[in-house]
Amino acid sequence: MSLAALLRPLGALWVLVAFISLLASLAAVGVGEPHLAPFFLISAGLALVPGLLILAATRGMRFRASALDALGLALLAWVTTPAVAALPFWISGYFDTIDSLFEAYSAVTTTGATLLPADQLPRSLVFWRAIMAWFGGYGTLLLAIAIFAALDRDVPAIRRSPLLTVRSDNVFSHLALSARRVGIIYAVITSLVWLALLFSGTGLFNATVLAMGAVSTSGYTPADGGLLPTFGPAATLAVAAGSLAGSVNIALFWDVLRDRGVLKDPDLVGIGILTTGLAALYMVAAPHMAHTHVLDALFMVTTSGYSVAGTLSPVPIAAVFVALIGGAAASTTGGIKVSRILLLWRRMGSELAVLADPSSIVPVSFRGRPARDTALIGIWAYVLGFLACLGLGTVLLSLTGMDFVTGFLANASALANIGPLLNEVQAGDGWRDIADSAKPILISAMVLGRLEVLAAVAAIWALFIRN
């Protein structure tokens, strides 16, 4: 891969970050905080100048990139973008250096872990982390269509769709077209949720933050507490709809225009099963809160992590398990992804059938396509890698002085990109109790989870080891 193939998309990304920073500066003026607008302008300038220089230097160049090459680009993007996003947090004086980086990486990776509640921050900073999370959700979708669709070309875990069509030898071949399509779909979904929130009586600022937090599944809110007592039932349902939309394969929204049969997609079935199962456990454990359990379960499955009533999860172990699975592939959710779990479930059924009748041959298929043994081995490797990161991260956090349970929950929340999980399964101040020495480990877990662990390892190999 040529250097231009790596730098030009990165330059375009920085220009987009600069544009979002300009929007944030305007938002600061609009919410009555003009003294914070220059901080966002500084971020805009630091992103815009090198971005424009790179685009100008690489203009007209032709290049090709494999999926591994694009992984290297993705790693650079996820490392550099939050560093720019951290500046307003730091310059404003509300966070020190490491806390600013933690907040920024949490936002861009759509993790949604917060060190200060929204009630203790200026509204422009609340808006900043929400819009960076929304932007991070869009970047996650581009990562799926540009890289994971190519890496998983032999695996039926990602739904085949014209929206996700790329050439494995040049993953940038249709990236511009797909990026526009995904951007339109993503913006339309966000706008619909935003309008629903406005019609529910939610104010303009609150509706904007909630809509971006729901569709990006980051779980950001403009005020602490449960959704129901703070914003009302109609707004809670709108946020739930946005979170569900964010957890669904983005290709479904494109394909449903031509084929209603996509509504039977296994991802939707899996999300429904996980939500129903977790809600049933909630009802058994806390029957007096039955009216909130279905939505609370949905928020866990979608890894948005909202709480309907603002109470602790009645079955924390089940909540963590479901959050680690997550929603659909090619969505903004974190976790292992439900389609991979369904594939392994079918593989287990096949193995059991062979044990019952050793002479039989029971092939594994998914979405009407055969799943090759090599592909299934790859999925097993990913799951084992995910679990290894979960265990290793917990051990490293324990070495910083954190107790084992808190370390496990914090690492699971970061790796599955569901920051609110820590606050909902353990009493206390959650992320505010985390020591500074533990934050770099958790930031790494957020990036690993967003890049899906093995892909992150492949990206490091592509950037620094491969000749």
C-alpha positions as CSV (number, residue, x, y, z in Angstrom):
1,M,0.0,0.0,0.0
2,S,1.3,3.5,-0.8
3,L,1.5,6.1,1.8
4,A,-1.1,8.1,-0.1
5,A,-3.6,5.3,0.4
6,L,-3.1,5.6,4.1
7,L,-3.0,9.3,4.5
8,R,-5.7,10.6,2.1
9,P,-8.6,9.0,3.9
10,L,-7.1,10.1,7.2
11,G,-6.9,13.6,5.9
12,A,-10.5,13.5,4.9
13,L,-11.4,12.3,8.4
14,W,-9.6,15.1,10.0
15,V,-11.4,17.7,7.8
16,L,-14.7,16.1,8.9
17,V,-13.6,16.3,12.6
18,A,-12.8,20.0,12.0
19,F,-16.3,20.6,10.5
20,I,-17.9,18.9,13.6
21,S,-15.7,21.1,15.9
22,L,-17.1,24.1,14.1
23,L,-20.6,22.9,14.7
24,A,-19.8,22.5,18.4
25,S,-18.5,26.0,18.6
26,L,-21.8,27.3,17.1
27,A,-23.6,25.1,19.6
28,A,-21.7,26.7,22.4
29,V,-22.8,30.1,21.3
30,G,-26.4,28.8,20.8
31,V,-26.6,27.4,24.4
32,G,-25.3,30.6,25.9
33,E,-21.7,29.6,26.5
34,P,-19.7,31.7,24.0
35,H,-16.7,31.6,26.2
36,L,-16.2,27.9,25.4
37,A,-16.6,28.4,21.6
38,P,-12.8,29.2,21.1
39,F,-11.9,25.8,22.6
40,F,-13.7,24.0,19.8
41,L,-12.3,26.3,17.2
42,I,-8.8,25.3,18.4
43,S,-9.7,21.7,17.8
44,A,-11.1,22.6,14.4
45,G,-7.9,24.4,13.4
46,L,-5.6,21.6,14.6
47,A,-7.6,19.0,12.6
48,L,-8.3,21.2,9.5
49,V,-4.8,22.4,8.6
50,P,-3.1,19.0,8.4
51,G,-6.2,17.5,6.8
52,L,-6.3,20.0,4.0
53,L,-2.6,19.7,3.5
54,I,-2.8,15.9,3.1
55,L,-5.7,16.1,0.7
56,A,-3.9,18.7,-1.4
57,A,-0.7,16.6,-1.5
58,T,-2.5,13.4,-2.5
59,R,-5.0,14.9,-4.9
60,G,-5.3,12.9,-8.1
61,M,-3.3,9.9,-6.9
62,R,-4.6,6.5,-7.5
63,F,-4.1,3.7,-5.0
64,R,-5.3,0.3,-3.9
65,A,-5.7,-1.0,-0.4
66,S,-6.3,-4.5,1.0
67,A,-8.4,-5.1,4.2
68,L,-5.2,-5.3,6.2
69,D,-4.1,-2.0,4.9
70,A,-7.4,-0.4,5.7
71,L,-7.1,-1.9,9.2
72,G,-4.0,0.1,9.7
73,L,-5.8,3.2,8.7
74,A,-8.6,2.4,11.1
75,L,-6.2,2.0,13.9
76,L,-4.6,5.4,13.2
77,A,-8.0,7.0,12.9
78,W,-9.1,5.6,16.3
79,V,-5.9,6.7,17.9
80,T,-5.6,10.2,16.5
81,T,-9.2,11.4,16.4
82,P,-9.9,11.1,20.1
83,A,-6.7,13.0,20.8
84,V,-8.1,16.0,18.9
85,A,-11.5,15.5,20.6
86,A,-9.8,15.6,24.0
87,L,-8.7,19.2,23.7
88,P,-12.0,21.0,24.6
89,F,-12.3,18.8,27.7
90,W,-8.8,19.7,28.8
91,I,-8.6,23.4,27.8
92,S,-11.9,24.1,29.5
93,G,-10.4,23.0,32.8
94,Y,-13.1,20.5,33.7
95,F,-10.7,17.5,33.2
96,D,-7.0,17.0,33.6
97,T,-5.0,15.4,30.8
98,I,-5.7,11.7,31.4
99,D,-9.3,12.4,32.2
100,S,-9.7,14.4,29.0
101,L,-8.3,11.5,26.9
102,F,-10.5,9.0,28.8
103,E,-13.6,11.1,28.0
104,A,-12.6,11.6,24.4
105,Y,-11.8,7.9,23.7
106,S,-15.0,6.9,25.5
107,A,-17.0,9.2,23.2
108,V,-15.4,8.4,19.9
109,T,-15.5,4.6,20.5
110,T,-19.2,5.0,21.6
111,T,-18.4,3.5,25.0
112,G,-20.2,6.3,26.9
113,A,-18.2,6.0,30.1
114,T,-18.3,9.4,31.9
115,L,-16.1,10.7,34.7
116,L,-18.4,13.7,35.4
117,P,-22.2,13.6,35.2
118,A,-23.9,15.9,32.7
119,D,-25.3,18.0,35.5
120,Q,-21.8,19.1,36.4
121,L,-20.7,20.1,32.9
122,P,-21.5,23.0,30.6
123,R,-24.0,22.0,28.0
124,S,-21.6,22.6,25.2
125,L,-19.3,19.9,26.6
126,V,-22.3,17.6,27.0
127,F,-23.1,18.3,23.3
128,W,-19.4,17.7,22.3
129,R,-19.2,14.3,23.7
130,A,-22.6,13.3,22.3
131,I,-21.7,14.5,18.8
132,M,-18.3,12.9,18.9
133,A,-20.0,9.6,19.9
134,W,-22.4,10.1,17.0
135,F,-19.5,10.6,14.7
136,G,-17.8,7.6,16.2
137,G,-20.8,5.5,15.4
138,Y,-20.6,6.6,11.8
139,G,-17.0,5.7,11.8
140,T,-17.8,2.3,13.2
141,L,-20.2,1.7,10.3
142,L,-17.6,2.7,7.8
143,L,-15.2,0.3,9.4
144,A,-17.7,-2.5,8.9
145,I,-18.4,-1.8,5.3
146,A,-14.8,-1.0,4.3
147,I,-12.9,-3.7,6.3
148,F,-15.0,-6.3,8.1
149,A,-17.1,-7.0,5.1
150,A,-13.9,-7.8,3.2
151,L,-12.2,-9.7,6.0
152,D,-15.4,-11.8,6.5
153,R,-16.0,-12.4,2.9
154,D,-16.1,-16.2,3.6
155,V,-18.2,-15.8,6.8
156,P,-21.9,-15.2,6.6
157,A,-21.9,-13.3,9.9
158,I,-22.2,-10.0,8.0
159,R,-25.2,-9.8,5.8
160,R,-24.4,-9.6,2.1
161,S,-25.9,-6.4,0.7
162,P,-25.1,-4.0,-2.2
163,L,-24.5,-1.5,0.6
164,L,-21.6,-3.6,1.9
165,T,-20.1,-4.6,-1.5
166,V,-16.3,-4.1,-1.6
167,R,-13.5,-5.7,-3.5
168,S,-11.2,-7.7,-1.2
169,D,-8.1,-6.5,-3.2
170,N,-9.1,-2.9,-2.9
171,V,-11.5,-2.1,-0.1
172,F,-11.6,1.5,-1.0
173,S,-13.1,0.7,-4.4
174,H,-16.7,1.5,-3.3
175,L,-16.0,3.3,-0.1
176,A,-17.0,6.8,-1.2
177,L,-20.4,5.6,-2.5
178,S,-21.0,3.4,0.5
179,A,-20.0,6.2,2.9
180,R,-22.6,8.5,1.3
181,R,-25.3,5.9,1.5
182,V,-24.5,5.0,5.1
183,G,-24.3,8.7,6.0
184,I,-27.7,9.3,4.6
185,I,-29.3,6.3,6.4
186,Y,-27.5,7.2,9.6
187,A,-28.6,10.8,9.4
188,V,-32.2,9.9,8.5
189,I,-32.5,7.5,11.5
190,T,-31.1,10.1,13.8
191,S,-33.4,12.8,12.5
192,L,-36.5,10.5,13.0
193,V,-35.5,9.8,16.6
194,W,-34.9,13.5,17.1
195,L,-38.3,14.5,15.7
196,A,-40.0,11.8,17.9
197,L,-38.2,13.3,20.9
198,L,-39.3,16.8,20.0
199,F,-42.9,15.7,19.6
200,S,-42.7,13.9,23.0
201,G,-42.1,17.3,24.6
202,T,-38.4,17.0,25.0
203,G,-36.5,20.3,24.6
204,L,-34.3,21.0,21.6
205,F,-31.0,20.5,23.4
206,N,-32.1,17.4,25.3
207,A,-33.6,15.8,22.2
208,T,-30.4,16.4,20.2
209,V,-28.2,14.8,22.8
210,L,-30.5,11.9,23.3
211,A,-31.0,11.2,19.6
212,M,-27.2,11.1,19.0
213,G,-26.6,9.0,22.1
214,A,-29.3,6.5,21.2
215,V,-28.4,5.9,17.5
216,S,-24.7,5.7,18.3
217,T,-25.6,3.4,21.2
218,S,-23.2,5.4,23.4
219,G,-25.9,6.0,26.0
220,Y,-25.2,9.7,26.6
221,T,-27.9,11.7,28.2
222,P,-28.2,15.5,29.0
223,A,-29.1,14.8,32.6
224,D,-28.4,12.1,35.1
225,G,-31.0,9.6,36.3
226,G,-33.4,7.2,34.7
227,L,-35.0,8.1,31.4
228,L,-38.6,7.6,32.5
229,P,-38.6,10.0,35.5
230,T,-36.4,12.6,33.8
231,F,-37.9,12.7,30.2
232,G,-41.2,10.8,30.4
233,P,-42.6,7.7,28.7
234,A,-42.8,8.9,25.1
235,A,-39.2,10.1,25.1
236,T,-38.1,6.8,26.7
237,L,-39.8,4.9,23.9
238,A,-38.1,7.1,21.3
239,V,-34.7,6.5,22.8
240,A,-35.4,2.8,22.8
241,A,-36.3,2.9,19.2
242,G,-33.2,4.8,18.4
243,S,-31.0,2.3,20.3
244,L,-32.6,-0.6,18.5
245,A,-32.0,1.0,15.1
246,G,-28.4,1.6,16.1
247,S,-28.0,-2.1,17.1
248,V,-29.3,-3.4,13.7
249,N,-27.1,-4.1,10.7
250,I,-27.1,-0.9,8.7
251,A,-27.6,-2.8,5.5
252,L,-31.1,-3.9,6.6
253,F,-32.3,-0.3,6.3
254,W,-31.0,-0.2,2.7
255,D,-32.2,-3.7,1.7
256,V,-35.7,-3.4,3.2
257,L,-36.6,-0.9,0.5
258,R,-36.5,-3.8,-2.0
259,D,-37.1,-6.9,0.1
260,R,-39.4,-7.1,3.1
261,G,-37.9,-10.6,3.8
262,V,-34.9,-9.0,5.5
263,L,-37.1,-8.4,8.5
264,K,-36.6,-12.1,9.2
265,D,-32.9,-11.7,9.4
266,P,-31.2,-13.9,12.1
267,D,-29.7,-10.8,13.7
268,L,-33.2,-9.4,14.5
269,V,-34.2,-12.8,15.8
270,G,-31.1,-13.0,18.0
271,I,-31.7,-9.5,19.4
272,G,-35.3,-10.4,20.2
273,I,-34.3,-13.7,21.9
274,L,-31.6,-12.0,24.1
275,T,-34.0,-9.1,25.0
276,T,-36.8,-11.5,25.9
277,G,-34.6,-13.8,27.9
278,L,-33.0,-11.0,29.9
279,A,-36.3,-9.3,30.5
280,A,-37.7,-12.6,31.8
281,L,-34.9,-12.9,34.3
282,Y,-35.4,-9.3,35.4
283,M,-39.1,-10.0,36.0
284,V,-38.3,-13.1,38.1
285,A,-35.8,-11.2,40.2
286,A,-37.8,-7.9,40.6
287,P,-41.5,-8.4,39.7
288,H,-42.4,-5.1,41.2
289,M,-40.5,-3.3,38.4
290,A,-42.0,-5.3,35.5
291,H,-43.0,-2.3,33.5
292,T,-39.4,-1.3,32.9
293,H,-37.7,-4.6,32.3
294,V,-38.3,-5.1,28.6
295,L,-36.7,-1.7,27.8
296,D,-33.9,-2.2,30.3
297,A,-33.1,-5.5,28.7
298,L,-33.2,-3.9,25.2
299,F,-30.8,-1.2,26.3
300,M,-28.3,-3.9,27.5
301,V,-28.5,-5.9,24.3
302,T,-28.0,-2.8,22.2
303,T,-25.0,-1.8,24.4
304,S,-26.4,1.7,24.8
305,G,-26.8,1.0,28.6
306,Y,-29.6,3.4,29.3
307,S,-31.7,2.8,32.5
308,V,-35.4,3.3,32.4
309,A,-35.9,4.0,36.1
310,G,-32.2,4.7,37.1
311,T,-32.0,1.6,39.3
312,L,-29.3,-1.1,39.5
313,S,-29.8,-4.1,37.3
314,P,-31.7,-6.9,39.2
315,V,-29.6,-9.6,37.6
316,P,-26.1,-8.1,37.1
317,I,-24.4,-11.3,35.9
318,A,-27.0,-11.8,33.1
319,A,-26.7,-8.1,32.1
320,V,-22.9,-8.4,31.7
321,F,-23.3,-11.6,29.7
322,V,-25.8,-10.1,27.3
323,A,-23.8,-6.9,26.9
324,L,-20.7,-8.9,26.0
325,I,-22.6,-10.5,23.2
326,G,-24.0,-7.2,21.9
327,G,-26.1,-6.4,18.8
328,A,-25.7,-7.1,15.1
329,A,-22.6,-7.0,13.0
330,A,-22.2,-3.8,10.9
331,S,-24.0,-1.8,13.6
332,T,-22.8,0.8,16.2
333,T,-23.0,-1.7,19.1
334,G,-20.1,-3.3,20.8
335,G,-19.5,-6.8,22.0
336,I,-18.9,-10.1,20.2
337,K,-22.0,-9.6,18.0
338,V,-25.1,-11.8,18.0
339,S,-24.5,-13.2,14.5
340,R,-21.2,-14.8,15.6
341,I,-22.9,-16.4,18.6
342,L,-25.7,-17.8,16.4
343,L,-23.1,-19.2,14.0
344,L,-21.3,-21.0,16.9
345,W,-24.6,-22.2,18.2
346,R,-25.4,-23.8,14.9
347,R,-21.9,-25.3,14.9
348,M,-22.6,-26.8,18.3
349,G,-25.8,-28.3,17.0
350,S,-24.0,-29.8,14.1
351,E,-21.3,-31.4,16.3
352,L,-24.0,-32.9,18.6
353,A,-25.8,-34.4,15.6
354,V,-22.6,-36.0,14.5
355,L,-22.0,-37.4,17.9
356,A,-25.4,-38.9,17.9
357,D,-24.8,-40.4,14.4
358,P,-21.0,-40.6,13.6
359,S,-21.8,-41.6,10.0
360,S,-23.8,-38.4,9.3
361,I,-22.6,-35.2,7.7
362,V,-24.3,-32.1,9.0
363,P,-23.1,-28.9,7.3
364,V,-23.5,-25.5,9.0
365,S,-25.3,-22.8,7.0
366,F,-26.3,-19.3,7.9
367,R,-28.4,-16.8,5.9
368,G,-28.7,-19.5,3.2
369,R,-24.9,-19.7,2.8
370,P,-22.6,-22.5,3.9
371,A,-20.2,-21.7,6.7
372,R,-16.8,-23.1,5.9
373,D,-14.8,-24.8,8.7
374,T,-12.0,-22.2,8.3
375,A,-14.5,-19.4,8.8
376,L,-15.9,-21.0,11.9
377,I,-12.4,-21.4,13.2
378,G,-11.8,-17.7,12.7
379,I,-15.0,-16.9,14.7
380,W,-13.8,-19.2,17.5
381,A,-10.4,-17.4,17.4
382,Y,-12.2,-14.1,17.7
383,V,-14.3,-15.2,20.7
384,L,-11.2,-16.7,22.4
385,G,-9.3,-13.5,21.7
386,F,-12.1,-11.4,23.1
387,L,-12.2,-13.5,26.3
388,A,-8.4,-13.4,26.6
389,C,-8.5,-9.6,26.5
390,L,-11.3,-9.6,29.1
391,G,-9.1,-11.8,31.4
392,L,-5.8,-10.0,30.7
393,G,-7.3,-6.6,31.1
394,T,-8.9,-7.6,34.4
395,V,-5.5,-8.8,35.7
396,L,-3.8,-5.6,34.6
397,L,-6.4,-3.5,36.3
398,S,-6.0,-5.6,39.5
399,L,-2.3,-4.7,39.5
400,T,-3.3,-1.0,39.6
401,G,-4.9,-1.6,43.0
402,M,-8.5,-2.1,41.7
403,D,-10.4,-5.0,43.3
404,F,-11.0,-7.9,41.0
405,V,-14.8,-7.6,40.7
406,T,-14.6,-3.9,39.8
407,G,-11.7,-4.5,37.5
408,F,-13.7,-7.2,35.6
409,L,-16.8,-5.1,35.3
410,A,-14.9,-2.0,34.2
411,N,-12.9,-4.0,31.6
412,A,-16.0,-5.7,30.4
413,S,-17.8,-2.4,30.0
414,A,-14.8,-0.9,28.1
415,L,-14.2,-3.9,25.9
416,A,-17.9,-4.2,25.0
417,N,-18.2,-0.4,24.5
418,I,-21.0,-0.1,27.0
419,G,-19.8,2.4,29.6
420,P,-23.1,2.8,31.6
421,L,-22.9,-1.0,32.4
422,L,-20.5,-0.4,35.3
423,N,-22.9,2.1,36.9
424,E,-25.9,-0.2,36.5
425,V,-24.4,-3.5,37.9
426,Q,-22.4,-2.1,40.9
427,A,-23.3,0.4,43.5
428,G,-21.0,3.4,44.0
429,D,-19.7,6.2,41.8
430,G,-18.7,3.9,39.0
431,W,-16.1,5.5,36.6
432,R,-15.5,8.3,39.0
433,D,-13.8,5.9,41.4
434,I,-11.3,4.7,38.8
435,A,-7.7,5.5,39.5
436,D,-5.6,7.4,36.9
437,S,-3.2,4.4,36.5
438,A,-6.1,2.2,35.3
439,K,-7.4,4.6,32.7
440,P,-4.8,3.9,29.9
441,I,-5.7,0.2,30.2
442,L,-9.4,1.0,29.9
443,I,-8.7,3.3,26.9
444,S,-6.9,0.5,25.2
445,A,-9.8,-1.9,25.9
446,M,-12.2,0.6,24.3
447,V,-10.2,0.8,21.1
448,L,-9.7,-3.0,21.1
449,G,-13.4,-3.5,21.5
450,R,-14.2,-1.0,18.7
451,L,-11.7,-2.6,16.4
452,E,-12.9,-6.1,17.4
453,V,-9.7,-7.3,19.1
454,L,-8.2,-9.6,16.4
455,A,-8.7,-6.9,13.8
456,A,-6.8,-4.5,16.1
457,V,-3.9,-7.0,16.3
458,A,-3.9,-7.4,12.5
459,A,-3.8,-3.6,12.2
460,I,-0.8,-3.3,14.4
461,W,0.9,-6.0,12.4
462,A,0.0,-4.2,9.1
463,L,1.4,-0.9,10.3
464,F,4.5,-1.7,12.2
465,I,5.6,-5.3,11.5
466,R,4.8,-6.1,7.9
467,N,7.4,-5.0,5.3
